[in-house]
Amino acid sequence: MRSLPLLVAGAALLAGCAQTSTRYPSLLPRANESLDFTEPERPAAQATPDAGLDARIAALMSTIESTDMEFQKAARDADAKVARARGLAAGSSPWLDAQTALSVLDGLRSRAAVTLGDLDQVRIERAQSGQPDYPALQAAMERATAMVTAEESRARSLEAAIAPAT
């Protein structure tokens, strides 16, 4: 007799599972499916003139420009020395002179690259603080990048001119 209440309870539970239903979920869009989560259009923030930043950009660009002028002068000297060393054995006096001139170019190129890095750091600091792009800084970055890239290209071509044949 004890199993009769358990049997009745089990049958009642199973009866709930066995019930048939012809009602299916609706395929109409739900209320939350029609919500719009796109960001609203916001006008781009305009950078306000900053005399301190302009002075810093000017100082860094002055350094890059003076370094580039020194590089161009040293590159002409290195070009002449590389022309004399072309085809000569490594370790000869003209070859050593050319290597010395190339090391001067590397030092100048390094100085320009460090200054370009300083400009980039200014740009990064502005971005981290949520400030908008500064057109003068962007123009300086593009100009400095072009100078450093041209210096690297010229130095690589001079180095390749006296590289030993493999």
N, C-alpha and C positions, 0 to 999 in steps of 0.2 A: 504494500500500500504506500509505502514511502516513495516509491518510484513514480506513482501516478501523478503527484503534483509536478514533478520534474518533467514527466512526459507531456503534460498539458502545457507547461511553460515553454518547452522546446517546440511543440507543435505551433504555439502562438507566434513564436519568433520566426519559425520557418514560413508561416503563412504570410508574414509581411514581405518576405523575399520572393515568394512565388506569385505575388500579385502582378498582373500584366498591365502595361500602360501603353497607350498609343500617343501619348503627349511627348513631343520632341522639343529640344531647345530651339528657340527662334534664331534665324540666320540674319536678322536685322542688326544693324550696328548698335552696339551698346552705347550708353551715354558717355563713358570715358573714352571711347574710341574716336569721338568727334572733337576732342579737345585739341587745341593748337599749342604746341610746345616750342615753336620756332622763336628764335630771339628777335626782338623788335629791331628795326633799322635805327641805328644810332649814328649821328654825324661823327665823322672822324675828328678826333681832338687836334686842334691846331697848336703848334708849339709857339710859345710867346718868346719874343727876343730876350736873350740872356747875355749881357755884356761880359760876365765872367766866363761863361762857356765859350763865347766868341774869342776872347783873349787866349784861352787855353788852346782852342783849335788853331788859332793863328800861330801860337808859339810852337806847337807840335808840327804844323805844316812848314814853318820856317826851318825847323831842324831837319825835316825830311828833304826840303828843297836844297838846303846848303849841303847836306850829305850827298844828294844826287849830283850836285855840281862837282863836288870832290870826286865822286865815283866816276863821272864822265871823264874828268881830267886823268885820273889814275887808270881808267880803262884805255885811253889813248896811249899812255905810257906802256901798259901791259901788252897792248896790241903790238907795239913795235918790238918789245922784248920777246913776245911769243913768235913773231915772224922770224927773228934771228935764231930762236931755239928750235924752230920746226925742223924735224929730221935729224937733229943731233941726239947723241946718246944722253940718257938720263944721268945726271951728275956732272955734266960739263958746265963750264962757267956760264954760257948763255942760258942754258936750261935752268940753272939755279937762280939766275937773275929773273927769268920769267916766273919761276915758282914764287919768288919773293914778291913780285908785282901782283901775282894772283892772290897771295895772302893779304896784301893791302886791300884788294878788291873785296875779299871775304869780310874783312873787318868793317869796311864801309857799308857793305850790304847788310851785315848784321846790325849795325847801328840803325839803318833805315827800317829794318824789319822790327826791331824793338820799338821804335817810335810808332810804327804802324800798329803794333800791339797795344801801345798806350792809347792811341786813338780808338781802337776797338774796345778797350776797357772802358773808356768814357761812354761809348755807345751802350755797352752792357750795363753799366751802372744806371744809365737813364732808363733802360728797359726794365731793369729790376725794380726801380722805384715807381714804375707805371707811367712814366712821362712819355709823351708822344715823340715820334721821330723828329729830329732836328735837321732841317734841310742843309744847313751849312756843314754839319757834321757828316751827313751822308755824302755830300759832294767831296769833302776832304778825304773821306775813306776811299771813295772811288779813285780819286786822283793819286793818293798815296799807294793804293794797291797796284795801280797801273805802273807807277814808278818802280816799286819794289819788284814787280814781275819782270819788267824790262831789264832791271839790273841783274836779276837772277839768270835770265836768258843769256845776256851778254857774257856774264862770268862763266856760265856752263859752256858756251861755244868756245871761249878762249881756253878753258881747261881741256876741252876735247881736242883742240888743235895741237897740243903738245903731249897728249896722252900716248903712252907707249903702245905700239901695235900689238895686238894679241893674236 
